[in-house]
């Protein structure tokens, strides 16, 4: 059992909402803490390094980082934490969190109140399964430093595998062509080399291979399923692949859709289209020539579009018609691109003229999520506010813009709530439709500022909520469908909304089970400087 003393554990705590506080004087808050126990194979895992990051990403190197080591009984303690909602998760190479369900990452949300220690945040680790084999080309030569694709058959298993860090999507063959995938949850898998996104690397000069599944088939439907149990190892999952391929070129020119003139020296990217929808995007990696001409070399067979995102700094957006790369170059593509839309307006703080509050407003920012019909790719961008609350943001592509108040600090929730958005008296809280070249003026964003706190808990009836179930809470004004705040419900069934303006609200809790959603709702009244408790009932009993 020597491995128990060599485990490296990283616990990342990402703030999902701002610190719980009954006043804005956070310097008087008492520090909280989190304690728990780490076991492996149900035995204490001693000497485990525990890293606590306030950044929400333990591997980013940003934000507060604390460290502790588990004792002989596998226990850890993290102290002096500001009140807030954290995310706690372990990462141990070759091990799987036993109770993990697939919510990224493998771990638990934890609400820590002022001066409170959240106890029994425990994790049991199981040794993961292993799949290993060798990849060679048709001449018997080892295929070196190529990515192996691990394809879980079950959708729930796919979610769980995608939550493992570091990503098993970066498993590569060694100098002998041998690969070894470890730390897998038990289940059924397919193994492949090559994929539909080879252009991400081939256009930068890297070789690529045709997509090939075990055992040596190019159609996924014919791939053999490999089943592994807890801690089991399956060997000799070998693949023979055709020799590396040579790609082809796509060329054309960019045309301004307004005046039919070439657009010179513009940066652009490449969209990869799978099953009729853009499914992968290479951002601004190329540039057009002085006459608007463009060319991309070494494209694998597939369907693509040359594209420009509004955030590329060009002022344009758009893409070419979709084109297919087969066994020859594609030429004479014409990409008609558009000027991006701009939005300007003002943020007003409802019922508050306090100069201190307005000074805080100047440091807030706007978050804009753009979605386009027919695409499953959304983009998010940010805009600053002027001291008087005015703003001008853009350019944006045609589509629907969802706008909300944001925070300049990635570790904290916004201090201002988005209460409503209107344009010339018409409600736009659910989204603002934009056309190419639009110049939208007079958009009014109503923000709320408050010092209230809502502390929530859930009560489960009609069954037992599965461990690790994805459960979230939302806060809306009574009678409104506009969600003001979101929070993740923690492992103990608790959640917190902070910076809540005074008023009447509805708290809704959603639990996402395997094939259905369960919802509970409860009204609550918030007051400045007051922490209000609310309990929401979730009835898990199946409906009629």
SEBAPA-804203 format. One line per 5 residues: number of its first residue (from 1); their letters; for each residue x, y, z of C-alpha. Coordinates in Angstrom, 3 decimals, padded with zeros to 6 digits. Each point is the difference from the previous one (the first is absolute). Last residue first. Example, Ala and Ser with C-alpha at 12.3 -4.5 7.8 and 13.67 -1.06 7.14 Angstrom:
2
2) sa) 013.670/-001.060/007.140  -001.370/-003.440/000.660 $
end
This chain:
544
544) xxxxx) -048.436/010.668/-012.803  003.167/001.611/001.361  002.969/-001.911/001.310  000.825/000.700/003.681  003.076/002.203/000.288 $
539) xxxxx) -001.779/002.835/001.813  002.478/002.819/000.545  -000.923/002.399/002.811  001.681/003.396/000.305  001.068/001.460/003.362 $
534) xxxxx) 000.738/003.700/000.463  002.201/001.908/002.452  000.396/003.779/-000.167  003.311/001.744/000.754  -000.713/003.700/000.599 $
529) xxxxx) 002.076/003.050/-000.954  -002.486/001.095/-002.625  -003.231/-001.994/000.047  -001.066/-003.043/-002.022  -003.491/-001.556/-000.047 $
524) xxxxx) -000.434/-003.628/-001.070  -002.300/-002.041/-002.238  000.713/-003.765/-000.429  000.365/-002.215/-003.073  000.937/-003.637/-000.628 $
519) xxxxx) 000.963/-001.713/-003.244  000.888/-003.553/-001.024  001.483/-000.556/-003.452  -000.126/-003.322/-001.790  002.019/-002.755/-001.616 $
514) xxxxx) 003.033/-000.600/002.190  -000.814/002.610/002.658  000.483/003.742/-000.286  -001.104/001.679/003.223  -001.332/003.544/-000.383 $
509) xxxxx) -000.594/002.448/002.849  -002.061/003.171/-000.395  000.064/002.977/002.372  -002.681/002.616/-000.659  000.582/003.567/001.120 $
504) xxxxx) -001.556/002.968/001.796  002.215/003.024/000.611  003.193/001.432/001.421  002.993/-000.383/-002.300  001.996/-003.271/000.224 $
499) xxxxx) 003.789/000.357/000.210  000.233/-003.684/001.019  -001.847/-003.149/-001.033  000.935/-003.136/001.922  -000.499/-003.758/-000.401 $
494) xxxxx) -000.450/-003.066/002.202  -000.831/-003.672/-000.606  002.993/-001.390/001.882  002.011/-000.780/-003.150  -000.577/003.548/-001.224 $
489) xxxxx) -002.773/001.479/-002.126  001.553/001.988/-002.822  -001.069/003.624/-000.247  -001.574/002.231/-002.659  -001.043/003.626/000.387 $
484) xxxxx) -002.421/002.442/-001.610  -002.075/-002.359/-002.140  -002.576/001.954/-002.003  -003.341/-001.844/-000.043  -001.669/002.606/002.188 $
479) xxxxx) -003.047/-000.317/002.280  002.078/000.134/003.168  003.539/001.094/-000.836  002.198/-002.901/-000.962  002.612/-002.094/001.819 $
474) xxxxx) 001.335/-003.280/-001.360  001.219/-003.214/001.617  001.967/-002.921/-001.420  000.213/-003.755/000.566  002.190/-002.347/-002.045 $
469) xxxxx) -000.230/-003.214/002.002  003.218/-000.790/001.864  -001.569/-002.638/002.214  -003.432/-000.929/-001.328  -002.934/001.909/001.590 $
464) xxxxx) -001.991/-002.456/002.064  -003.720/-000.598/-000.448  -003.425/001.557/000.319  001.100/003.092/001.898  003.248/001.980/000.023 $
459) xxxxx) 000.436/003.192/002.018  002.318/002.585/-001.523  001.903/002.786/001.704  000.345/003.695/-000.710  001.797/002.992/001.443 $
454) xxxxx) -001.188/003.248/-001.557  002.257/002.977/000.681  -000.837/003.689/-000.182  002.520/002.734/-000.733  -001.659/001.435/-003.088 $
449) xxxxx) 000.582/001.521/-003.393  -002.404/-000.423/-002.889  000.673/000.620/-003.651  -002.414/001.189/-002.696  001.599/-000.184/-003.437 $
444) xxxxx) -001.284/002.486/-002.566  000.908/-000.320/-003.676  -000.129/003.451/-001.583  001.973/-000.777/-003.134  000.253/-003.080/-002.211 $
439) xxxxx) 002.266/000.446/-003.016  -000.740/-003.007/-002.163  002.654/-000.970/-002.562  -001.187/-003.583/-000.334  -003.211/-000.656/001.904 $
434) xxxxx) -000.423/-000.262/003.754  -002.741/-001.546/002.140  000.130/000.992/003.674  -000.613/-002.747/002.534  -002.255/-001.126/002.844 $
429) xxxxx) 000.240/003.332/001.840  -000.909/001.924/-003.148  -003.253/001.582/001.229  -001.297/002.718/-002.341  -000.109/003.560/001.410 $
424) xxxxx) 002.306/001.450/-002.631  002.472/-002.824/000.654  -000.344/-001.787/003.318  002.116/-002.024/002.413  -000.994/-001.132/003.498 $
419) xxxxx) 001.149/-000.823/003.507  003.639/-000.863/-000.708  001.486/-000.257/003.502  003.044/002.025/000.974  002.851/-001.178/002.219 $
414) xxxxx) 000.815/-002.712/-002.538  001.235/-003.324/001.405  003.634/-000.261/000.967  003.047/-002.017/-001.070  000.042/001.276/-003.603 $
409) xxxxx) 000.277/003.565/001.271  -001.172/002.592/-002.527  -003.561/-001.020/000.878  -002.922/-000.279/-002.371  -003.340/001.629/-000.721 $
404) xxxxx) -001.987/-001.814/-002.637  -000.571/000.008/-003.753  -001.392/-002.761/-002.228  000.688/000.860/-003.630  -001.933/-001.842/-002.709 $
399) xxxxx) 001.409/-000.342/-003.495  001.896/002.075/-002.521  003.641/000.316/000.969  001.123/002.465/002.622  002.320/003.028/-000.060 $
394) xxxxx) -000.443/000.852/002.768  -000.674/002.044/003.137  -000.729/003.652/000.725  -000.741/000.919/003.597  -001.538/002.623/002.287 $
389) xxxxx) -000.059/-000.487/003.764  001.238/003.518/000.858  003.499/-001.280/000.851  000.200/-001.806/-003.379  -000.728/-003.712/-000.118 $
384) xxxxx) 002.240/-002.676/-001.459  -000.958/-002.770/-002.412  000.460/-003.735/000.012  -000.353/-002.774/-002.554  -001.512/-003.481/-000.055 $
379) xxxxx) -000.415/-002.153/-003.091  -002.522/-002.726/-000.685  000.658/-003.081/-002.165  -002.900/-002.371/-000.658  -000.793/001.744/-003.267 $
374) xxxxx) -003.220/-000.004/-002.017  -001.237/003.322/001.365  002.739/002.095/001.517  000.814/000.512/003.661  001.854/002.911/001.548 $
369) xxxxx) 000.607/000.219/003.757  000.772/003.527/001.171  001.477/000.724/003.436  000.030/003.611/001.156  002.551/001.360/002.454 $
364) xxxxx) 000.138/001.382/003.510  002.660/002.538/001.048  -002.158/003.020/-000.893  -002.878/-001.500/001.979  002.070/000.095/003.186 $
359) xxxxx) 000.247/003.785/-000.305  -003.767/000.059/-000.450  -000.412/-001.839/003.298  002.233/002.488/001.830  -001.861/002.887/-001.614 $
354) xxxxx) -003.285/-001.248/001.564  -002.751/000.687/-002.528  -001.849/-003.277/000.465  -003.552/-000.917/-000.939  000.982/-002.124/-002.999 $
349) xxxxx) 003.573/000.438/-001.132  000.056/001.132/-003.627  002.132/-001.504/-002.741  000.091/001.970/-003.221  000.000/-000.574/-003.746 $
344) xxxxx) 002.099/-001.102/-002.919  000.004/-003.100/-002.164  002.060/-000.569/-003.164  -000.582/-002.528/-002.796  002.872/-001.493/-001.986 $
339) xxxxx) 000.752/000.872/-003.599  -000.631/-002.926/-002.269  001.980/-002.604/-001.919  -000.530/-001.593/-003.393  002.376/-002.954/-000.252 $
334) xxxxx) 000.625/-000.976/-003.612  001.696/-003.325/-000.648  001.869/-000.132/-003.311  001.916/-003.212/000.760  -000.397/-003.373/001.713 $
329) xxxxx) 002.985/-002.343/-000.255  -000.422/-003.711/-000.723  -000.869/-003.375/001.554  -002.912/000.976/002.217  -000.218/003.410/001.685 $
324) xxxxx) -003.590/001.160/000.150  -001.177/003.606/000.129  -002.395/001.972/002.187  -000.723/003.461/-001.398  002.520/002.517/001.283 $
319) xxxxx) -000.305/001.620/003.379  -001.079/003.133/001.791  001.228/002.707/002.357  001.630/003.376/-000.432  001.331/002.730/002.314 $
314) xxxxx) 003.452/-001.565/-000.392  000.780/-000.407/003.706  -000.540/-003.774/-000.019  -002.902/000.388/002.411  -002.513/000.098/-002.842 $
309) xxxxx) 000.961/-003.526/-001.088  001.268/-000.640/-003.513  -000.547/-003.288/-001.827  001.258/-002.301/-002.746  -002.458/-002.885/-000.187 $
304) xxxxx) 000.731/-003.722/000.206  -001.101/-003.527/-000.896  002.473/-002.867/000.131  003.059/-001.563/-001.623  003.139/001.294/001.720 $
299) xxxxx) 001.122/003.591/-000.659  003.687/000.405/-000.750  -000.042/003.643/-001.130  -002.253/002.993/000.658  -000.089/002.842/-002.549 $
294) xxxxx) -001.387/003.536/000.048  -000.344/002.855/-002.507  -001.265/003.407/001.111  002.236/001.896/-002.431  002.527/000.926/002.715 $
289) xxxxx) 000.141/-003.624/001.136  -002.304/-001.646/002.528  001.170/-001.091/003.439  000.027/-003.327/001.876  -000.442/-001.329/003.548 $
284) xxxxx) -002.913/002.165/001.116  -001.989/-002.667/001.876  -000.056/-003.707/-000.928  -003.593/-001.032/000.618  -001.557/-003.407/000.540 $
279) xxxxx) -003.551/-001.261/-000.210  -001.600/002.161/-002.705  -003.157/-001.948/-000.908  -000.933/-002.292/-002.918  001.012/-003.246/001.667 $
274) xxxxx) 003.494/001.368/000.640  001.199/003.339/-001.364  003.487/001.223/000.864  000.179/003.802/000.068  003.296/001.636/-001.004 $
269) xxxxx) 001.459/003.313/001.083  000.551/003.502/-001.306  002.254/003.036/000.253  -000.587/002.766/-002.544  002.787/001.494/-002.059 $
264) xxxxx) -002.200/001.107/-002.899  -003.757/-000.029/-000.480  -000.921/-000.198/-003.691  -002.865/002.293/-001.106  -003.595/-001.214/-000.490 $
259) xxxxx) -001.362/003.181/001.616  -002.106/-001.185/002.965  000.974/-003.681/000.046  003.694/000.920/000.254  001.769/-002.789/-001.911 $
254) xxxxx) 002.618/-002.408/001.343  001.908/-002.150/-002.494  000.517/-003.608/-001.013  002.165/-002.978/000.875  -000.320/-003.475/001.511 $
249) xxxxx) 003.005/-002.323/-000.104  000.351/-003.770/000.254  001.300/-002.452/002.551  002.598/-002.726/-000.237  -000.741/-003.106/002.004 $
244) xxxxx) 001.886/-002.035/002.567  000.179/-003.683/-000.890  -003.088/-002.094/000.566  -000.706/-001.066/003.587  000.535/-003.243/001.878 $
239) xxxxx) -001.497/000.090/003.491  000.867/-002.090/003.059  -002.087/-000.514/003.146  002.604/-002.488/001.224  -000.797/000.490/003.708 $
234) xxxxx) -003.064/000.490/002.183  000.725/000.910/003.620  -002.532/-000.119/002.852  -000.196/002.501/002.888  -003.797/-000.001/-000.039 $
229) xxxxx) -001.159/-001.896/-003.083  000.839/000.551/-003.645  -002.117/-000.566/-003.114  001.446/000.515/-003.468  -002.502/000.501/-002.814 $
224) xxxxx) 001.151/-000.948/-003.501  -000.384/002.676/-002.669  -002.320/-000.805/-002.908  -002.390/002.902/000.654  003.021/002.299/000.283 $
219) xxxxx) 000.891/-000.570/-003.636  003.718/000.059/-000.862  000.822/-003.493/001.222  003.322/-001.360/001.304  -001.233/-001.705/003.215 $
214) xxxxx) -000.197/002.533/001.602  -001.024/003.187/-001.757  001.729/001.930/-002.782  -000.402/003.683/-000.916  002.417/000.641/-002.859 $
209) xxxxx) 003.427/001.156/001.176  001.479/003.455/000.296  003.402/001.613/-000.386  000.715/003.308/001.753  000.715/003.151/-001.998 $
204) xxxxx) -002.150/002.575/001.784  -002.927/-000.751/-002.299  000.270/-003.637/001.146  -000.439/000.910/003.683  -003.521/001.393/000.290 $
199) xxxxx) -000.798/-001.542/-003.392  -000.134/-003.418/001.676  -003.408/000.825/001.452  -001.942/-002.853/-001.566  002.084/-002.540/001.863 $
194) xxxxx) 003.185/-002.074/-000.051  000.666/-003.066/002.155  -002.827/-001.952/001.587  -001.062/-001.948/003.093  -003.595/-000.893/000.931 $
189) xxxxx) -001.082/-000.271/003.617  -002.288/-001.840/002.414  000.110/000.555/003.740  002.125/000.230/003.139  001.413/003.485/000.566 $
184) xxxxx) 003.366/000.562/-001.686  003.120/000.934/001.976  002.364/-001.308/-002.669  000.312/000.184/-003.782  003.214/-001.601/-001.257 $
179) xxxxx) 001.311/000.542/-003.510  002.716/-001.804/-001.921  001.277/001.264/-003.366  003.543/-000.908/001.035  001.043/003.669/000.402 $
174) xxxxx) -003.084/000.623/002.169  -003.645/000.264/-001.056  -002.067/002.867/001.329  -002.766/000.557/002.584  -001.259/003.583/-000.288 $
169) xxxxx) -003.744/-000.641/000.121  000.586/-001.617/003.369  -000.212/003.533/001.304  002.207/000.734/002.935  -002.404/000.078/001.703 $
164) xxxxx) -003.030/-002.288/-000.178  -003.318/001.771/-000.590  -000.302/-001.205/-003.615  000.042/-003.589/001.282  -003.047/000.636/002.190 $
159) xxxxx) -002.008/001.683/-002.736  000.834/-002.787/-002.456  -000.971/-002.609/002.604  -003.448/001.566/000.256  -000.283/-000.095/-003.810 $
154) xxxxx) 000.885/-003.704/-000.177  002.469/-001.184/-002.663  003.088/001.739/001.352  002.316/001.055/-002.838  003.707/000.261/000.852 $
149) xxxxx) 001.881/001.579/-002.893  003.733/-000.613/-000.260  002.187/002.915/-001.023  003.105/-000.687/-002.031  003.546/000.275/001.295 $
144) xxxxx) 001.388/-002.911/-002.051  -001.781/-002.369/-002.373  002.226/-003.085/000.066  000.979/-001.375/-003.404  -001.745/-003.194/-001.126 $
139) xxxxx) -000.347/001.087/-003.635  -003.760/000.536/000.428  000.661/002.388/002.875  000.406/-001.012/003.627  -001.905/000.742/003.211 $
134) xxxxx) 000.599/-002.027/003.151  -002.202/-000.877/002.966  -001.113/000.948/003.488  -003.286/000.435/001.862  000.182/000.515/003.766 $
129) xxxxx) -002.663/000.220/002.722  000.025/002.453/002.865  000.985/-000.672/003.606  -002.852/001.147/002.188  000.113/003.180/002.077 $
124) xxxxx) -002.337/000.855/002.863  -000.605/003.696/000.560  -001.186/001.797/003.110  -001.296/003.479/000.714  -000.772/-001.081/003.556 $
119) xxxxx) -000.026/003.482/001.525  -000.760/003.514/-001.215  001.571/002.269/002.625  -002.007/003.151/000.668  001.304/003.466/000.945 $
114) xxxxx) -001.923/001.706/-002.812  -001.723/-002.670/-002.035  001.709/-002.549/-002.221  -002.155/-001.472/-002.772  001.592/-003.073/-001.566 $
109) xxxxx) -000.366/-001.260/-003.566  001.278/-003.529/-000.479  002.474/-001.776/-002.241  000.851/-001.581/-003.310  000.244/003.046/-002.249 $
104) xxxxx) -002.276/000.291/-001.777  -003.213/-001.815/000.874  000.531/-003.613/-001.057  -001.445/-002.016/002.859  002.989/-000.380/002.317 $
99) xxxxx) -000.618/-002.128/003.112  003.141/-002.125/-000.325  002.319/002.846/-000.968  002.239/-001.704/-002.539  003.682/-000.870/000.425 $
94) xxxxx) 002.905/-000.358/-002.461  001.218/003.544/000.721  -001.728/001.604/002.994  -002.150/003.056/-000.510  -002.369/000.987/002.773 $
89) xxxxx) -002.824/002.533/-000.158  -001.395/002.723/002.185  -002.099/002.792/-001.500  -000.568/002.999/002.187  -002.940/002.193/000.981 $
84) xxxxx) 000.909/002.911/002.224  001.303/001.134/003.364  003.694/000.840/-000.093  002.221/-002.980/000.778  002.295/000.129/003.027 $
79) xxxxx) 000.398/-003.776/000.272  000.461/-003.058/-002.233  000.042/-003.284/001.907  000.958/-003.460/-001.241  -000.550/-003.522/001.326 $
74) xxxxx) 001.555/-003.160/-001.444  000.305/-001.704/003.401  003.790/000.329/000.027  -000.359/003.692/-000.814  -000.943/001.623/-003.293 $
69) xxxxx) 002.326/002.739/-001.188  -000.991/003.650/-000.396  000.363/002.685/-002.631  -001.546/003.400/-000.666  -000.160/001.898/-003.297 $
64) xxxxx) -001.619/003.408/-000.440  -000.484/001.082/-003.604  001.414/-001.042/-003.333  002.338/-002.935/-000.566  -002.438/-001.395/-002.564 $
59) xxxxx) 000.234/-003.594/001.250  -002.390/000.277/002.931  -002.686/001.523/-002.204  -002.788/001.745/001.897  002.508/002.683/000.971 $
54) xxxxx) -000.276/-000.413/003.763  002.402/-002.930/-000.068  000.434/-002.556/002.752  002.770/-002.569/-000.406  000.004/-003.198/002.037 $
49) xxxxx) 003.146/-002.133/-000.059  -000.809/-003.499/001.240  002.341/-001.311/002.676  -002.558/-002.527/001.201  -002.715/-001.648/-002.064 $
44) xxxxx) -002.132/-001.817/002.585  -001.479/-003.256/-001.234  -003.305/-000.414/-001.853  001.822/-001.020/-003.225  001.460/003.479/000.203 $
39) xxxxx) -001.203/002.350/002.701  000.042/003.773/000.300  -001.605/001.624/003.018  -001.587/003.374/000.432  000.277/003.468/001.421 $
34) xxxxx) -000.981/003.374/-001.442  000.471/003.331/001.752  -001.421/003.382/000.818  001.680/003.282/000.845  -001.918/002.527/002.070 $
29) xxxxx) -001.199/003.016/-001.916  000.962/003.431/001.355  001.972/000.967/-003.101  -003.099/-000.803/-002.056  -001.598/003.305/000.913 $
24) xxxxx) -002.823/-000.174/-002.587  -002.459/-001.249/002.535  -001.767/-003.253/000.785  002.596/-001.877/-002.015  000.115/-003.214/-002.002 $
19) xxxxx) 002.877/000.286/-002.464  -000.809/000.216/-003.720  -001.407/-002.812/-002.071  001.371/-002.946/-001.918  003.444/000.377/001.525 $
14) xxxxx) 002.217/-002.740/-001.308  001.753/-002.222/002.524  002.449/-002.395/-001.522  001.181/-002.998/001.947  003.157/-001.514/-001.411 $
9) xxxxx) 001.166/-003.309/001.313  003.353/-001.607/-000.648  000.138/-003.610/001.182  003.390/-001.271/001.115  -000.848/-001.175/003.507 $
4) xxxx) -002.865/-002.199/-001.160  002.167/-001.431/-002.776  001.922/-002.029/002.564  -002.950/-002.304/000.496 $
end
